[in-house]
Amino acid sequence: GNTISNEDNKSGISIPWFAVLFIVASGVHSLSIIPQVATSAVVWFDNILLTIAMVALGLRTHVGAIRQAGIKPLLLALCLFLFLTLGGYVINIGIAELF
């Protein structure tokens, strides 16, 4: 359904269609053939869609389910958030120092 696969592929690896489209979109954007006005409009629309998706996730979240899961999943989420945030910061500072 939502993947691109090769019938002769023996390894069973399938690539999600959105990953392929992401790579294509990145390549097209890198070529700078799309006007800045269009790029800004697409980014604005993307932010609207992301906001709608986050609201939808929040509306489907049940506080009782979070309480039932306990503190451990929340602590794991906090650790992952800190790791990704601090790791991204360190990588950005490191790259800035290299160049």
MOPAC internal coordinates of N, CA, C and O (Angstrom, degrees):
PM7 1SCF
backbone

  N    0.0000 0     0.00 0     0.00 0    0    0    0
  C    1.3908 1     0.00 0     0.00 0    1    0    0
  C    1.5030 1   115.18 1     0.00 0    2    1    0
  O    1.2310 1   119.87 1   109.80 1    3    2    1
  N    1.3365 1   117.86 1   -70.20 1    3    2    1
  C    1.4571 1   120.96 1  -171.68 1    5    3    2
  C    1.5154 1   113.02 1  -102.96 1    6    5    3
  O    1.2310 1   120.38 1  -158.55 1    7    6    5
  N    1.3204 1   116.88 1    21.45 1    7    6    5
  C    1.4538 1   119.20 1  -178.34 1    9    7    6
  C    1.5133 1   110.47 1  -131.73 1   10    9    7
  O    1.2310 1   121.83 1   -21.42 1   11   10    9
  N    1.3186 1   114.10 1   158.58 1   11   10    9
  C    1.4572 1   121.19 1   173.70 1   13   11   10
  C    1.5171 1   106.14 1  -101.03 1   14   13   11
  O    1.2310 1   120.13 1   -54.55 1   15   14   13
  N    1.3201 1   117.36 1   125.45 1   15   14   13
  C    1.4575 1   119.13 1  -179.33 1   17   15   14
  C    1.5163 1   109.52 1  -137.82 1   18   17   15
  O    1.2310 1   121.75 1   -19.74 1   19   18   17
  N    1.2942 1   114.26 1   160.26 1   19   18   17
  C    1.4554 1   121.95 1   178.80 1   21   19   18
  C    1.5217 1   106.83 1  -109.64 1   22   21   19
  O    1.2310 1   120.32 1   -54.43 1   23   22   21
  N    1.3166 1   116.99 1   125.57 1   23   22   21
  C    1.4652 1   120.23 1  -177.62 1   25   23   22
  C    1.5299 1   111.78 1   -60.89 1   26   25   23
  O    1.2310 1   120.12 1   150.69 1   27   26   25
  N    1.3376 1   117.38 1   -29.31 1   27   26   25
  C    1.4594 1   120.87 1   179.91 1   29   27   26
  C    1.5230 1   112.32 1   -85.76 1   30   29   27
  O    1.2310 1   120.05 1   179.31 1   31   30   29
  N    1.3180 1   117.51 1    -0.69 1   31   30   29
  C    1.4541 1   121.96 1  -176.47 1   33   31   30
  C    1.5262 1   109.46 1   -71.95 1   34   33   31
  O    1.2310 1   120.55 1   -66.95 1   35   34   33
  N    1.3286 1   116.55 1   113.05 1   35   34   33
  C    1.4694 1   121.29 1  -177.49 1   37   35   34
  C    1.5300 1   112.69 1   -82.65 1   38   37   35
  O    1.2310 1   120.00 1   159.04 1   39   38   37
  N    1.3366 1   117.60 1   -20.96 1   39   38   37
  C    1.4583 1   119.97 1  -175.33 1   41   39   38
  C    1.5252 1   112.85 1   -79.91 1   42   41   39
  O    1.2310 1   119.70 1   165.62 1   43   42   41
  N    1.3148 1   118.18 1   -14.38 1   43   42   41
  C    1.4513 1   120.88 1   179.41 1   45   43   42
  C    1.5163 1   113.35 1    77.33 1   46   45   43
  O    1.2310 1   119.74 1  -164.93 1   47   46   45
  N    1.3211 1   118.11 1    15.07 1   47   46   45
  C    1.4582 1   121.37 1   179.17 1   49   47   46
  C    1.5209 1   108.94 1   -80.56 1   50   49   47
  O    1.2310 1   121.09 1   -49.16 1   51   50   49
  N    1.3134 1   115.53 1   130.84 1   51   50   49
  C    1.4589 1   120.26 1   175.26 1   53   51   50
  C    1.5249 1   107.99 1  -124.96 1   54   53   51
  O    1.2310 1   120.86 1   -33.60 1   55   54   53
  N    1.3123 1   115.96 1   146.40 1   55   54   53
  C    1.4570 1   121.82 1  -177.31 1   57   55   54
  C    1.5231 1   108.33 1  -110.18 1   58   57   55
  O    1.2310 1   119.94 1   -55.90 1   59   58   57
  N    1.3372 1   117.71 1   124.10 1   59   58   57
  C    1.4657 1   119.66 1   178.17 1   61   59   58
  C    1.5274 1   110.61 1   -62.62 1   62   61   59
  O    1.2310 1   120.50 1   -38.45 1   63   62   61
  N    1.3210 1   116.66 1   141.55 1   63   62   61
  C    1.4641 1   120.90 1  -177.38 1   65   63   62
  C    1.5113 1   112.38 1   -60.79 1   66   65   63
  O    1.2310 1   119.98 1   146.07 1   67   66   65
  N    1.3559 1   117.64 1   -33.93 1   67   66   65
  C    1.4606 1   119.19 1  -178.49 1   69   67   66
  C    1.5222 1   111.80 1   -68.44 1   70   69   67
  O    1.2310 1   120.22 1   152.03 1   71   70   69
  N    1.3416 1   117.18 1   -27.97 1   71   70   69
  C    1.4634 1   119.89 1   177.46 1   73   71   70
  C    1.5237 1   110.48 1   -68.58 1   74   73   71
  O    1.2310 1   120.61 1   139.14 1   75   74   73
  N    1.3158 1   116.44 1   -40.86 1   75   74   73
  C    1.4683 1   120.94 1   177.77 1   77   75   74
  C    1.5271 1   109.63 1   -64.25 1   78   77   75
  O    1.2310 1   120.44 1   134.87 1   79   78   77
  N    1.3352 1   116.77 1   -45.13 1   79   78   77
  C    1.4643 1   120.35 1   179.55 1   81   79   78
  C    1.5283 1   111.68 1   -64.92 1   82   81   79
  O    1.2310 1   120.32 1   145.98 1   83   82   81
  N    1.3276 1   116.99 1   -34.02 1   83   82   81
  C    1.4667 1   120.26 1   177.16 1   85   83   82
  C    1.5235 1   110.55 1   -63.35 1   86   85   83
  O    1.2310 1   120.45 1   135.84 1   87   86   85
  N    1.3175 1   116.75 1   -44.16 1   87   86   85
  C    1.4668 1   120.98 1   179.11 1   89   87   86
  C    1.5274 1   110.33 1   -64.60 1   90   89   87
  O    1.2310 1   120.32 1   137.58 1   91   90   89
  N    1.3232 1   116.99 1   -42.42 1   91   90   89
  C    1.4706 1   120.74 1   178.10 1   93   91   90
  C    1.5348 1   110.07 1   -62.41 1   94   93   91
  O    1.2310 1   120.30 1   133.87 1   95   94   93
  N    1.3289 1   117.03 1   -46.13 1   95   94   93
  C    1.4670 1   120.69 1  -179.85 1   97   95   94
  C    1.5264 1   110.97 1   -62.45 1   98   97   95
  O    1.2310 1   120.13 1   139.63 1   99   98   97
  N    1.3221 1   117.37 1   -40.37 1   99   98   97
  C    1.4651 1   120.84 1   177.75 1  101   99   98
  C    1.5185 1   110.97 1   -62.54 1  102  101   99
  O    1.2310 1   120.79 1   137.73 1  103  102  101
  N    1.3259 1   116.10 1   -42.27 1  103  102  101
  C    1.4625 1   120.44 1   178.91 1  105  103  102
  C    1.5136 1   112.28 1   -64.34 1  106  105  103
  O    1.2310 1   120.51 1   135.46 1  107  106  105
  N    1.3266 1   116.64 1   -44.54 1  107  106  105
  C    1.4667 1   120.59 1   179.47 1  109  107  106
  C    1.5298 1   110.11 1   -63.56 1  110  109  107
  O    1.2310 1   120.51 1   137.66 1  111  110  109
  N    1.3324 1   116.63 1   -42.34 1  111  110  109
  C    1.4681 1   120.01 1   179.41 1  113  111  110
  C    1.5307 1   110.94 1   -64.36 1  114  113  111
  O    1.2310 1   120.11 1   142.12 1  115  114  113
  N    1.3203 1   117.40 1   -37.88 1  115  114  113
  C    1.4661 1   121.43 1   179.73 1  117  115  114
  C    1.5254 1   112.19 1   -64.18 1  118  117  115
  O    1.2310 1   120.21 1   153.10 1  119  118  117
  N    1.3153 1   117.21 1   -26.90 1  119  118  117
  C    1.4655 1   120.89 1   179.47 1  121  119  118
  C    1.5296 1   112.39 1   -75.74 1  122  121  119
  O    1.2310 1   120.15 1   168.15 1  123  122  121
  N    1.3202 1   117.33 1   -11.85 1  123  122  121
  C    1.4718 1   123.54 1   179.68 1  125  123  122
  C    1.5253 1   112.78 1    55.53 1  126  125  123
  O    1.2310 1   120.60 1  -141.34 1  127  126  125
  N    1.3294 1   116.45 1    38.66 1  127  126  125
  C    1.4621 1   120.14 1   179.18 1  129  127  126
  C    1.5279 1   112.12 1   -95.70 1  130  129  127
  O    1.2310 1   120.58 1   170.90 1  131  130  129
  N    1.3197 1   116.50 1    -9.10 1  131  130  129
  C    1.4629 1   121.21 1   178.89 1  133  131  130
  C    1.5313 1   107.81 1   -97.74 1  134  133  131
  O    1.2310 1   119.91 1   -49.94 1  135  134  133
  N    1.3398 1   117.78 1   130.06 1  135  134  133
  C    1.4723 1   120.50 1  -179.36 1  137  135  134
  C    1.5327 1   111.82 1   -59.22 1  138  137  135
  O    1.2310 1   120.85 1   -30.17 1  139  138  137
  N    1.3280 1   115.98 1   149.83 1  139  138  137
  C    1.4636 1   121.86 1  -179.03 1  141  139  138
  C    1.5296 1   111.60 1   -58.55 1  142  141  139
  O    1.2310 1   120.09 1   144.55 1  143  142  141
  N    1.3169 1   117.44 1   -35.45 1  143  142  141
  C    1.4723 1   121.03 1   179.38 1  145  143  142
  C    1.5248 1   110.14 1   -61.71 1  146  145  143
  O    1.2310 1   120.32 1   136.39 1  147  146  145
  N    1.3277 1   116.99 1   -43.61 1  147  146  145
  C    1.4682 1   120.98 1   179.73 1  149  147  146
  C    1.5227 1   110.42 1   -67.27 1  150  149  147
  O    1.2310 1   120.52 1   138.94 1  151  150  149
  N    1.3253 1   116.60 1   -41.06 1  151  150  149
  C    1.4646 1   120.44 1   179.01 1  153  151  150
  C    1.5241 1   110.29 1   -61.89 1  154  153  151
  O    1.2310 1   120.38 1   136.00 1  155  154  153
  N    1.3300 1   116.88 1   -44.00 1  155  154  153
  C    1.4689 1   120.78 1   178.74 1  157  155  154
  C    1.5223 1   111.19 1   -62.22 1  158  157  155
  O    1.2310 1   120.31 1   140.40 1  159  158  157
  N    1.3247 1   117.01 1   -39.60 1  159  158  157
  C    1.4667 1   120.71 1   179.11 1  161  159  158
  C    1.5254 1   110.97 1   -65.33 1  162  161  159
  O    1.2310 1   120.37 1   138.56 1  163  162  161
  N    1.3188 1   116.91 1   -41.44 1  163  162  161
  C    1.4688 1   120.73 1   179.40 1  165  163  162
  C    1.5285 1   110.16 1   -65.73 1  166  165  163
  O    1.2310 1   120.02 1   138.73 1  167  166  165
  N    1.3339 1   117.56 1   -41.27 1  167  166  165
  C    1.4683 1   120.88 1   178.15 1  169  167  166
  C    1.5263 1   110.15 1   -63.10 1  170  169  167
  O    1.2310 1   120.34 1   137.17 1  171  170  169
  N    1.3405 1   116.95 1   -42.83 1  171  170  169
  C    1.4614 1   120.67 1   178.02 1  173  171  170
  C    1.5288 1   110.55 1   -60.19 1  174  173  171
  O    1.2310 1   120.46 1   132.61 1  175  174  173
  N    1.3304 1   116.73 1   -47.39 1  175  174  173
  C    1.4595 1   121.47 1  -179.91 1  177  175  174
  C    1.5281 1   110.83 1   -63.36 1  178  177  175
  O    1.2310 1   120.38 1   141.41 1  179  178  177
  N    1.3231 1   116.88 1   -38.59 1  179  178  177
  C    1.4598 1   121.44 1   177.95 1  181  179  178
  C    1.5272 1   110.60 1   -62.54 1  182  181  179
  O    1.2310 1   120.21 1   139.24 1  183  182  181
  N    1.3196 1   117.21 1   -40.76 1  183  182  181
  C    1.4668 1   120.44 1   177.76 1  185  183  182
  C    1.5257 1   111.42 1   -63.74 1  186  185  183
  O    1.2310 1   120.27 1   141.96 1  187  186  185
  N    1.3257 1   117.08 1   -38.04 1  187  186  185
  C    1.4655 1   120.78 1   176.93 1  189  187  186
  C    1.5308 1   110.08 1   -63.51 1  190  189  187
  O    1.2310 1   120.49 1   133.17 1  191  190  189
  N    1.3343 1   116.66 1   -46.83 1  191  190  189
  C    1.4699 1   120.38 1   179.81 1  193  191  190
  C    1.5271 1   111.42 1   -62.79 1  194  193  191
  O    1.2310 1   120.17 1   139.50 1  195  194  193
  N    1.3294 1   117.29 1   -40.50 1  195  194  193
  C    1.4633 1   120.74 1   178.44 1  197  195  194
  C    1.5261 1   110.58 1   -64.25 1  198  197  195
  O    1.2310 1   120.38 1   139.49 1  199  198  197
  N    1.3175 1   116.88 1   -40.51 1  199  198  197
  C    1.4609 1   120.77 1   177.43 1  201  199  198
  C    1.5240 1   111.11 1   -62.08 1  202  201  199
  O    1.2310 1   120.41 1   135.60 1  203  202  201
  N    1.3150 1   116.82 1   -44.40 1  203  202  201
  C    1.4692 1   121.06 1   178.29 1  205  203  202
  C    1.5264 1   110.48 1   -61.01 1  206  205  203
  O    1.2310 1   120.39 1   137.24 1  207  206  205
  N    1.3292 1   116.86 1   -42.76 1  207  206  205
  C    1.4685 1   120.65 1   179.97 1  209  207  206
  C    1.5260 1   111.32 1   -64.21 1  210  209  207
  O    1.2310 1   120.19 1   138.38 1  211  210  209
  N    1.3267 1   117.24 1   -41.62 1  211  210  209
  C    1.4686 1   120.24 1   179.97 1  213  211  210
  C    1.5295 1   110.96 1   -67.03 1  214  213  211
  O    1.2310 1   120.44 1   140.53 1  215  214  213
  N    1.3303 1   116.76 1   -39.47 1  215  214  213
  C    1.4677 1   120.18 1   176.82 1  217  215  214
  C    1.5233 1   109.98 1   -63.02 1  218  217  215
  O    1.2310 1   120.51 1   137.16 1  219  218  217
  N    1.3244 1   116.63 1   -42.84 1  219  218  217
  C    1.4670 1   120.35 1   179.43 1  221  219  218
  C    1.5238 1   110.94 1   -61.38 1  222  221  219
  O    1.2310 1   120.47 1   138.66 1  223  222  221
  N    1.3277 1   116.71 1   -41.34 1  223  222  221
  C    1.4687 1   119.27 1   177.10 1  225  223  222
  C    1.5233 1   110.77 1   -62.92 1  226  225  223
  O    1.2310 1   120.66 1   137.15 1  227  226  225
  N    1.3240 1   116.34 1   -42.85 1  227  226  225
  C    1.4588 1   120.25 1   179.83 1  229  227  226
  C    1.5161 1   112.54 1   -63.98 1  230  229  227
  O    1.2310 1   120.47 1   141.94 1  231  230  229
  N    1.3228 1   116.70 1   -38.06 1  231  230  229
  C    1.4618 1   120.18 1  -179.84 1  233  231  230
  C    1.5227 1   112.45 1   -68.73 1  234  233  231
  O    1.2310 1   120.68 1   154.25 1  235  234  233
  N    1.3295 1   116.31 1   -25.75 1  235  234  233
  C    1.4630 1   119.93 1  -179.42 1  237  235  234
  C    1.5233 1   112.45 1   -92.08 1  238  237  235
  O    1.2310 1   120.23 1   177.62 1  239  238  237
  N    1.3231 1   117.17 1    -2.38 1  239  238  237
  C    1.4589 1   121.16 1  -179.13 1  241  239  238
  C    1.5246 1   109.36 1   -84.48 1  242  241  239
  O    1.2310 1   120.89 1   -51.20 1  243  242  241
  N    1.3146 1   115.90 1   128.80 1  243  242  241
  C    1.4557 1   121.46 1   179.30 1  245  243  242
  C    1.5266 1   109.07 1  -103.48 1  246  245  243
  O    1.2310 1   120.99 1   -55.91 1  247  246  245
  N    1.3203 1   115.71 1   124.09 1  247  246  245
  C    1.4609 1   121.13 1  -178.78 1  249  247  246
  C    1.5265 1   110.21 1   -58.93 1  250  249  247
  O    1.2310 1   120.28 1   143.27 1  251  250  249
  N    1.3099 1   117.08 1   -36.73 1  251  250  249
  C    1.4646 1   120.72 1   179.24 1  253  251  250
  C    1.5190 1   112.29 1   -61.20 1  254  253  251
  O    1.2310 1   120.25 1   142.23 1  255  254  253
  N    1.3239 1   117.13 1   -37.77 1  255  254  253
  C    1.4650 1   120.76 1   178.72 1  257  255  254
  C    1.5228 1   110.74 1   -67.54 1  258  257  255
  O    1.2310 1   120.55 1   143.51 1  259  258  257
  N    1.3271 1   116.56 1   -36.49 1  259  258  257
  C    1.4711 1   120.07 1   177.86 1  261  259  258
  C    1.5205 1   109.86 1   -67.15 1  262  261  259
  O    1.2310 1   120.78 1   136.33 1  263  262  261
  N    1.3245 1   116.12 1   -43.67 1  263  262  261
  C    1.4746 1   119.67 1   177.82 1  265  263  262
  C    1.5249 1   111.21 1   -62.25 1  266  265  263
  O    1.2310 1   120.72 1   139.28 1  267  266  265
  N    1.3251 1   116.24 1   -40.72 1  267  266  265
  C    1.4634 1   120.58 1  -178.65 1  269  267  266
  C    1.5281 1   111.19 1   -65.92 1  270  269  267
  O    1.2310 1   120.10 1   144.96 1  271  270  269
  N    1.3230 1   117.41 1   -35.04 1  271  270  269
  C    1.4657 1   120.91 1  -179.70 1  273  271  270
  C    1.5217 1   111.05 1   -67.90 1  274  273  271
  O    1.2310 1   120.12 1   151.26 1  275  274  273
  N    1.3138 1   117.38 1   -28.74 1  275  274  273
  C    1.4526 1   120.59 1   178.24 1  277  275  274
  C    1.5206 1   112.66 1    92.10 1  278  277  275
  O    1.2310 1   121.73 1     7.61 1  279  278  277
  N    1.3226 1   114.29 1  -172.39 1  279  278  277
  C    1.4583 1   120.97 1  -173.61 1  281  279  278
  C    1.5291 1   112.81 1   -83.11 1  282  281  279
  O    1.2310 1   119.91 1   154.26 1  283  282  281
  N    1.3270 1   117.78 1   -25.74 1  283  282  281
  C    1.4677 1   120.09 1  -174.67 1  285  283  282
  C    1.5287 1   113.60 1   -59.01 1  286  285  283
  O    1.2310 1   118.47 1   133.64 1  287  286  285
  N    1.3330 1   120.52 1   -46.36 1  287  286  285
  C    1.4692 1   119.01 1   177.65 1  289  287  286
  C    1.5301 1   113.04 1   -62.64 1  290  289  287
  O    1.2310 1   120.62 1   145.47 1  291  290  289
  N    1.3378 1   116.43 1   -34.53 1  291  290  289
  C    1.4616 1   119.68 1   178.15 1  293  291  290
  C    1.5234 1   111.06 1   -68.81 1  294  293  291
  O    1.2310 1   120.34 1   140.68 1  295  294  293
  N    1.3181 1   116.95 1   -39.32 1  295  294  293
  C    1.4651 1   120.32 1   176.54 1  297  295  294
  C    1.5258 1   111.07 1   -65.54 1  298  297  295
  O    1.2310 1   120.51 1   140.48 1  299  298  297
  N    1.3223 1   116.63 1   -39.52 1  299  298  297
  C    1.4643 1   120.12 1   176.25 1  301  299  298
  C    1.5259 1   110.20 1   -62.22 1  302  301  299
  O    1.2310 1   120.31 1   136.08 1  303  302  301
  N    1.3211 1   117.02 1   -43.92 1  303  302  301
  C    1.4661 1   120.67 1   178.33 1  305  303  302
  C    1.5254 1   110.75 1   -61.58 1  306  305  303
  O    1.2310 1   120.10 1   139.11 1  307  306  305
  N    1.3192 1   117.41 1   -40.89 1  307  306  305
  C    1.4602 1   121.28 1   177.86 1  309  307  306
  C    1.5254 1   111.03 1   -63.56 1  310  309  307
  O    1.2310 1   120.55 1   135.98 1  311  310  309
  N    1.3284 1   116.55 1   -44.02 1  311  310  309
  C    1.4706 1   120.47 1   178.47 1  313  311  310
  C    1.5252 1   111.11 1   -62.39 1  314  313  311
  O    1.2310 1   120.27 1   136.09 1  315  314  313
  N    1.3139 1   117.09 1   -43.91 1  315  314  313
  C    1.4627 1   120.34 1   178.36 1  317  315  314
  C    1.5229 1   111.26 1   -64.05 1  318  317  315
  O    1.2310 1   120.25 1   138.51 1  319  318  317
  N    1.3204 1   117.13 1   -41.49 1  319  318  317
  C    1.4644 1   121.22 1   177.84 1  321  319  318
  C    1.5248 1   110.57 1   -59.81 1  322  321  319
  O    1.2310 1   120.52 1   131.73 1  323  322  321
  N    1.3378 1   116.61 1   -48.27 1  323  322  321
  C    1.4640 1   120.34 1   179.95 1  325  323  322
  C    1.5217 1   111.46 1   -63.96 1  326  325  323
  O    1.2310 1   120.47 1   137.58 1  327  326  325
  N    1.3269 1   116.70 1   -42.42 1  327  326  325
  C    1.4650 1   120.89 1   179.24 1  329  327  326
  C    1.5238 1   110.81 1   -60.25 1  330  329  327
  O    1.2310 1   120.36 1   132.15 1  331  330  329
  N    1.3244 1   116.91 1   -47.85 1  331  330  329
  C    1.4632 1   120.50 1  -178.72 1  333  331  330
  C    1.5243 1   111.79 1   -67.50 1  334  333  331
  O    1.2310 1   120.38 1   138.73 1  335  334  333
  N    1.3169 1   116.88 1   -41.27 1  335  334  333
  C    1.4624 1   120.37 1  -179.28 1  337  335  334
  C    1.5262 1   111.07 1   -66.98 1  338  337  335
  O    1.2310 1   120.66 1   128.54 1  339  338  337
  N    1.3183 1   116.34 1   -51.46 1  339  338  337
  C    1.4659 1   119.80 1  -179.16 1  341  339  338
  C    1.5267 1   111.25 1   -68.24 1  342  341  339
  O    1.2310 1   120.48 1   141.22 1  343  342  341
  N    1.3241 1   116.68 1   -38.78 1  343  342  341
  C    1.4644 1   120.02 1   177.75 1  345  343  342
  C    1.5143 1   111.69 1   -62.44 1  346  345  343
  O    1.2310 1   120.30 1   136.55 1  347  346  345
  N    1.3227 1   117.03 1   -43.45 1  347  346  345
  C    1.4621 1   120.78 1   176.91 1  349  347  346
  C    1.5158 1   111.85 1   -62.95 1  350  349  347
  O    1.2310 1   120.60 1   140.61 1  351  350  349
  N    1.3257 1   116.46 1   -39.39 1  351  350  349
  C    1.4624 1   120.97 1   178.20 1  353  351  350
  C    1.5254 1   110.70 1   -63.37 1  354  353  351
  O    1.2310 1   120.59 1   132.54 1  355  354  353
  N    1.3259 1   116.48 1   -47.46 1  355  354  353
  C    1.4680 1   120.92 1  -179.73 1  357  355  354
  C    1.5268 1   110.87 1   -62.36 1  358  357  355
  O    1.2310 1   120.28 1   137.69 1  359  358  357
  N    1.3114 1   117.07 1   -42.31 1  359  358  357
  C    1.4720 1   120.34 1   178.78 1  361  359  358
  C    1.5275 1   110.29 1   -62.97 1  362  361  359
  O    1.2310 1   119.97 1   136.23 1  363  362  361
  N    1.3308 1   117.66 1   -43.77 1  363  362  361
  C    1.4639 1   120.61 1   179.25 1  365  363  362
  C    1.5229 1   111.97 1   -63.85 1  366  365  363
  O    1.2310 1   120.05 1   138.04 1  367  366  365
  N    1.3150 1   117.50 1   -41.96 1  367  366  365
  C    1.4636 1   120.88 1   177.88 1  369  367  366
  C    1.5261 1   109.61 1   -65.33 1  370  369  367
  O    1.2310 1   120.50 1   137.44 1  371  370  369
  N    1.3293 1   116.64 1   -42.56 1  371  370  369
  C    1.4662 1   120.43 1   179.06 1  373  371  370
  C    1.5159 1   112.36 1   -61.54 1  374  373  371
  O    1.2310 1   120.30 1   136.46 1  375  374  373
  N    1.3076 1   117.04 1   -43.54 1  375  374  373
  C    1.4700 1   120.55 1   179.36 1  377  375  374
  C    1.5263 1   110.27 1   -67.27 1  378  377  375
  O    1.2310 1   120.47 1   140.66 1  379  378  377
  N    1.3371 1   116.71 1   -39.34 1  379  378  377
  C    1.4641 1   120.17 1   178.82 1  381  379  378
  C    1.5287 1   110.85 1   -62.70 1  382  381  379
  O    1.2310 1   120.22 1   143.08 1  383  382  381
  N    1.3279 1   117.18 1   -36.92 1  383  382  381
  C    1.4658 1   120.94 1   179.02 1  385  383  382
  C    1.5220 1   111.67 1   -70.41 1  386  385  383
  O    1.2310 1   120.30 1   147.16 1  387  386  385
  N    1.3290 1   117.03 1   -32.84 1  387  386  385
  C    1.4640 1   120.53 1  -179.97 1  389  387  386
  C    1.5200 1   112.06 1   -70.31 1  390  389  387
  O    1.2310 1   120.58 1   146.88 1  391  390  389
  N    1.3111 1   116.49 1   -33.12 1  391  390  389
  C    1.4582 1   120.08 1  -175.56 1  393  391  390
  C    1.4934 1   110.19 1  -113.40 1  394  393  391
  O    1.2310 1   120.10 1   180.00 1  395  394  393

